[in-house]
C-alpha cells in the first residue's frame, strides 16, 4: 500500500537510526542466529565476504544468501523464525523507553517527532524487537525477504546497503514513504517539503553510515556518531568529526539525562525556534510578493 504523508501544521523532526551497534551492542544476526545455523560468527562473515568478492555480489545479498543456505537442515528459514530471533536482540540502556520519551518531549515543545530505521540488517528481525512491536518506528527501511504462502523465505525482496541508504532520507523529506513509489522523484516546492533536511537527524556508528551523515550534514541537518559506552572507543567518531561527517557524538546510553538525551532535546528546542523564524520569513516574503504585484505599473 502506498504511504504518503502530507505537510503538518507543526514542524516534524525525523530521527533516523542505523540499528546494529547504534541501538543494539552487536550485529543482530550475531546474537543467536548465526551461531545456530553456522557456528563461529567471524568465520561466517569471512565466508560471506569471500562469496561476495568471488561472485561480484553485493555484500548484503551475499550474507542473506549464505544465511538461507546454511539454515537448510537446521532451521526453517521463515519470517516467524527471524522475528523470534529478533525478539532476543539486546538493546543499549534506555532504548526501551527512548522513543516515546523523545516523542513526548517534542509534543511538549510543539514539534512532531518521528523515528525511522535505515539499516542493512534484516527488517524481519527488527520487527521482532520489543521496541518495534511497541510501535516505536514510523517506518523501517532494511533488507528483507520475499516469503511464499507458507511464510518461508525464498528470495530477497529488498537490500539496503551503505550507498542506497540515502534514498530513504529523500523519501522521509517528501513524505513519500513507500519503497516503490516513484513520487520521490517529483518536484516539491520548498513550502511543500514535509521534513526539510534541517529537521532530519541521522544517528549511526560506522563507515556504512557516512553517505547518510554527509548528506544530512550538507543540507543543514544533524548527524550524530554513536560509540559503545562500555569500550569507550571513540576512534571512529573522532575520525567522522574530523572529516565533517558528523556534528556531534555521544555514547550509546539512551537513558534519561544521558548525553544523547540532552542533545536530542536541545535539537528539538532548536527546531521549534528555527521553524517559527522560517514561518515569519515566509510570511514576510509572501507580503513582499503581493506588494510587488500590486505596484506593477
C-alpha positions as CSV (number, residue, x, y, z in Angstrom):
1,X,0.0,0.0,0.0
2,X,1.3,3.4,-1.0
3,X,2.1,5.5,2.1
4,X,2.4,9.3,1.6
5,X,2.4,11.8,4.4
6,X,1.3,15.4,4.0
7,X,2.9,18.5,5.4
8,X,1.8,19.1,9.0
9,X,0.7,22.3,10.7
10,X,3.6,21.7,13.2
11,X,7.3,21.1,12.4
12,X,8.3,17.5,12.0
13,X,11.6,16.3,13.3
14,X,12.6,12.9,11.7
15,X,15.2,11.0,13.7
16,X,16.8,8.2,11.5
17,X,18.8,5.4,13.1
18,X,21.1,2.7,11.9
19,X,20.4,-0.3,14.1
20,X,23.4,-2.6,14.7
21,X,25.8,-1.0,17.2
22,X,23.7,2.1,17.3
23,X,20.6,0.8,19.1
24,X,22.0,-2.7,19.8
25,X,25.5,-3.6,21.0
26,X,26.2,-6.1,18.2
27,X,25.0,-7.2,14.8
28,X,21.5,-8.5,15.1
29,X,22.4,-11.7,13.2
30,X,25.2,-12.5,15.6
31,X,23.0,-12.6,18.6
32,X,22.0,-16.2,18.3
33,X,21.0,-16.8,14.6
34,X,24.5,-17.2,13.0
35,X,25.6,-19.3,16.0
36,X,22.6,-21.6,15.4
37,X,22.9,-22.1,11.7
38,X,26.7,-21.8,11.2
39,X,28.6,-21.7,14.4
40,X,31.5,-19.3,14.5
41,X,30.4,-15.7,13.8
42,X,33.7,-14.2,12.4
43,X,34.0,-17.3,10.1
44,X,30.5,-16.7,8.8
45,X,31.3,-13.0,7.9
46,X,34.6,-14.0,6.3
47,X,32.7,-16.6,4.2
48,X,30.2,-14.1,3.1
49,X,33.0,-11.6,2.2
50,X,34.6,-14.3,0.0
51,X,31.3,-15.2,-1.6
52,X,30.6,-11.5,-2.4
53,X,34.1,-10.9,-3.9
54,X,34.2,-14.1,-5.9
55,X,30.7,-13.7,-7.3
56,X,30.8,-9.9,-7.8
57,X,27.8,-9.8,-5.5
58,X,26.5,-7.1,-3.2
59,X,27.8,-8.0,0.3
60,X,24.3,-7.7,1.8
61,X,22.9,-10.1,-0.8
62,X,25.8,-12.4,0.0
63,X,25.0,-12.6,3.7
64,X,21.3,-13.1,3.0
65,X,22.0,-15.9,0.6
66,X,24.5,-17.5,3.0
67,X,22.1,-17.4,5.9
68,X,19.4,-19.0,3.9
69,X,21.8,-21.7,2.6
70,X,23.3,-22.5,6.0
71,X,19.8,-22.7,7.6
72,X,18.9,-25.7,5.5
73,X,18.5,-28.8,7.7
74,X,19.0,-26.7,10.9
75,X,16.2,-24.1,11.0
76,X,13.1,-23.4,8.9
77,X,14.1,-20.1,7.4
78,X,10.8,-18.3,7.9
79,X,9.5,-14.9,8.8
80,X,8.4,-16.3,12.1
81,X,11.9,-17.6,12.9
82,X,13.6,-14.3,12.1
83,X,11.1,-12.4,14.2
84,X,11.7,-14.8,17.1
85,X,15.5,-14.2,16.9
86,X,14.8,-10.5,16.6
87,X,12.9,-10.6,19.9
88,X,16.1,-11.8,21.6
89,X,18.3,-8.9,20.3
90,X,19.9,-6.9,23.1
91,X,19.4,-3.1,23.2
92,X,21.5,-0.4,24.7
93,X,20.4,1.1,28.0
94,X,17.4,3.4,27.8
95,X,16.4,2.3,24.3
96,X,13.2,0.6,25.5
97,X,11.8,4.0,26.8
98,X,13.7,6.3,24.5
99,X,11.3,6.7,21.5
100,X,8.1,7.6,23.4
101,X,10.1,9.8,25.8
102,X,11.6,11.8,22.9
103,X,8.2,12.0,21.1
104,X,6.6,13.3,24.3
105,X,9.3,16.0,24.7
106,X,8.6,17.0,21.2
107,X,4.9,17.3,21.8
108,X,5.5,19.5,24.8
109,X,7.5,21.9,22.6
110,X,5.2,21.9,19.5
111,X,7.4,19.5,17.4
112,X,6.2,16.2,15.9
113,X,9.0,13.7,16.4
114,X,9.1,10.6,14.2
115,X,11.6,7.7,14.4
116,X,12.8,5.8,11.4
117,X,15.2,2.9,10.9
118,X,17.6,2.8,8.0
119,X,19.6,-0.4,8.3
120,X,21.5,-3.0,6.3
121,X,20.2,-5.6,8.9
122,X,17.1,-7.7,8.4
123,X,13.7,-5.9,8.6
124,X,12.0,-9.0,10.0
125,X,14.4,-9.2,12.9
126,X,14.0,-5.6,13.7
127,X,10.2,-6.0,13.5
128,X,10.6,-8.8,16.1
129,X,12.3,-6.5,18.7
130,X,10.3,-5.3,21.7
131,X,10.6,-1.6,20.6
132,X,9.3,-2.3,17.1
133,X,6.4,-4.3,18.4
134,X,5.5,-1.4,20.7
135,X,5.2,0.9,17.7
136,X,8.4,2.9,18.1
137,X,9.1,3.4,14.4
138,X,7.2,5.3,11.8
139,X,8.9,3.2,9.1
140,X,11.6,0.5,9.0
141,X,13.8,0.6,5.9
142,X,16.0,-2.6,6.0
143,X,16.9,-5.6,3.9
144,X,14.1,-8.2,3.7
145,X,13.0,-11.4,2.1
146,X,10.1,-12.4,-0.1
147,X,8.1,-15.3,1.5
148,X,5.9,-17.9,-0.1
149,X,2.4,-18.8,1.1
150,X,3.9,-20.9,4.0
151,X,6.0,-17.9,5.2
152,X,9.3,-19.4,4.1
153,X,11.9,-17.1,2.7
154,X,12.6,-17.7,-1.0
155,X,14.2,-14.6,-2.4
156,X,15.5,-11.2,-1.3
157,X,12.7,-8.6,-1.5
158,X,14.8,-5.5,-0.6
159,X,18.5,-5.0,0.0
160,X,19.8,-1.9,1.9
161,X,23.5,-1.1,1.6
162,X,25.5,1.9,2.6
163,X,25.1,3.8,-0.6
164,X,21.4,3.3,-1.3
165,X,20.5,4.2,2.3
166,X,20.4,7.8,1.2
167,X,17.3,7.4,-0.9
168,X,15.2,6.9,2.2
169,X,16.2,10.3,3.5
170,X,14.6,11.8,0.4
171,X,11.5,9.7,0.9
172,X,11.2,10.9,4.5
173,X,11.9,14.5,3.4
174,X,9.0,14.4,0.9
175,X,6.7,12.1,2.9
176,X,6.8,9.6,0.1
177,X,7.5,6.5,2.3
178,X,6.6,3.5,0.1
179,X,9.8,2.0,-1.4
180,X,8.2,1.5,-4.8
181,X,6.6,5.0,-5.0
182,X,8.3,6.9,-7.9
183,X,6.8,10.1,-6.4
184,X,10.1,10.5,-4.6
185,X,11.5,11.9,-7.8
186,X,8.7,14.5,-8.2
187,X,9.5,18.2,-7.7
188,X,8.3,19.7,-4.4
189,X,8.3,23.4,-3.8
190,X,10.2,24.4,-0.6
191,X,6.9,25.2,1.2
192,X,5.6,21.7,0.3
193,X,8.5,19.7,1.8
194,X,7.2,17.8,4.8
195,X,10.6,17.4,6.6
196,X,13.3,19.7,5.4
197,X,16.8,18.4,5.8
198,X,17.4,20.9,8.6
199,X,14.9,18.9,10.6
200,X,16.4,15.5,9.9
201,X,18.7,13.8,12.5
202,X,20.8,10.8,11.5
203,X,22.3,8.6,14.2
204,X,24.9,5.9,13.3
205,X,28.2,4.3,14.4
206,X,30.3,3.4,11.4
207,X,31.6,3.9,7.8
208,X,28.4,2.4,6.4
209,X,26.5,5.5,7.8
210,X,28.8,8.0,6.2
211,X,26.8,8.7,3.0
212,X,23.7,9.5,5.0
213,X,25.7,11.5,7.5
214,X,27.3,13.6,4.8
215,X,24.0,14.2,3.1
216,X,22.3,15.3,6.3
217,X,25.2,17.5,7.3
218,X,25.5,19.1,3.9
219,X,21.9,20.2,3.9
220,X,21.8,21.6,7.4
221,X,20.6,18.6,9.4
222,X,22.1,16.9,12.4
223,X,24.4,13.9,12.1
224,X,25.4,12.1,15.3
225,X,28.1,9.5,15.8
226,X,27.5,6.8,18.4
227,X,30.2,4.8,20.3
228,X,29.9,1.9,22.7
229,X,29.9,3.3,26.2
230,X,31.4,0.1,27.6
231,X,34.5,0.1,25.5
232,X,34.6,4.0,25.3
233,X,36.4,3.6,22.0
234,X,36.0,6.9,20.2
235,X,38.3,6.4,17.3
236,X,35.5,6.2,14.7
237,X,33.6,9.2,16.0
238,X,36.8,11.3,16.2
239,X,37.6,10.4,12.6
240,X,34.0,11.2,11.4
241,X,34.1,14.5,13.3
242,X,37.4,15.4,11.7
243,X,36.1,14.6,8.3
244,X,33.0,16.7,8.8
245,X,30.7,13.6,8.6
246,X,29.0,14.3,12.0
247,X,28.3,17.4,14.1
248,X,28.1,15.6,17.4
249,X,29.0,12.3,19.1
250,X,27.7,10.6,22.2
251,X,27.9,7.2,24.0
252,X,25.2,4.7,23.3
253,X,23.4,5.4,26.5
254,X,19.8,6.4,25.8
255,X,18.7,6.8,29.4
256,X,17.1,10.0,30.6
257,X,19.6,12.8,31.2
258,X,22.3,11.0,29.3
259,X,24.4,12.9,26.8
260,X,22.3,11.9,23.7
261,X,19.1,12.6,25.7
262,X,20.2,16.1,26.4
263,X,21.4,16.5,22.8
264,X,18.2,15.5,21.2
265,X,16.1,17.6,23.5
266,X,18.4,20.6,22.5
267,X,17.8,19.8,18.8
268,X,14.0,19.7,19.4
269,X,14.3,23.1,21.1
270,X,16.3,24.5,18.2
271,X,13.8,23.0,15.7
272,X,10.9,24.8,17.4
273,X,12.7,28.1,17.3
274,X,14.0,27.7,13.8
275,X,10.6,26.8,12.3
276,X,9.0,29.8,14.0
277,X,11.6,32.0,12.3
278,X,11.1,30.2,9.0
279,X,7.3,30.8,9.1
280,X,7.9,34.5,9.9
281,X,10.3,34.7,7.0
282,X,7.8,33.0,4.7
283,X,5.1,35.4,5.6
284,X,7.4,38.4,5.0
285,X,8.3,37.1,1.6
286,X,4.7,36.5,0.7
287,X,3.7,40.0,1.7
288,X,6.6,41.4,-0.3
289,X,5.5,39.4,-3.4
290,X,1.9,40.7,-3.1
291,X,3.2,44.3,-2.7
292,X,5.3,43.9,-5.9
293,X,2.3,42.6,-7.9
294,X,0.0,45.4,-6.7
295,X,2.6,48.0,-7.6
296,X,3.4,46.8,-11.1
297,X,2.7,49.7,-13.4
